[in-house]
């Protein structure tokens, strides 16, 4: 029996006030538990798509459904109980203790559990995200990687069934990126995230949506979509794969060009 898609996007379009298209004709669906990576060059429409999917931008053209319910029909309370979002604009008060910041995520589900159960769940999330040892630190004292994990921990405190992440590895070193995406991949919930590092996608995502010029250029399982031809079409770089110790390691061949050559190509 074919499973019912958990997240569906149908004919999504979005336009700026001046009429410029920011997103055009986007449709796809993923099953529960999928990890969808959205990738594309700057200005492709990635953030617009993410904002429409999570409800940060109101739907005008097209529809989004979660577990067969239209996003348009969900109240703010219902959305908060299903959806958690980690954006690039997370700027909490640096004086907040880490434990208290993460506990803010429990507000939408406060009535679902006793105080003792919430405290136990908070401890579990701190352990899961590797933040237990610094639970009493102020947010301002945390490193960039620790802050990113704190944002995800706060989102997990909502007990969401769908998690949206806007560039969760931004400004992290390679090892921290791997640890961050490993955490996300092991959550066991449906995840949609914008990822700029193409070489990270095969290891951590189940599906990929490639975007260029406000449209999808490819969507589906990673192995089917992240091909040399599609990557070249979308990003203008060569996508390579190398066997290594029983695994296939992806790499990008980014060739040096002069600034004047780049400008001629965009004129």
Buried (B, 14 or more C-beta within 10 A) or exposed (E): EEEEBBBBBEEBBBBEEEEEBBBBEBEBBBBBBBBBBBBBBEEBBBBBBBBBBBBBBEBEEBBBBBBEEEBEEBEEEBBBBBBBBBBBEBEBEEEBBBBBBBBEBBEBBEEEBEEEEBBEBBEEBBEBBBBBEBBEBBBEEBEEBBBBBBBBBBBBBBBBBBBBBBBBBBEBEEEBBBBBBEBBBEBEBBBBBBBBBBBBBBBBBBBBBBBBEBBBBBBBEBEEBBBEEBBEEBBEBEBEBEEEEEEEEBEEEEEEEEEEEEEEEEE
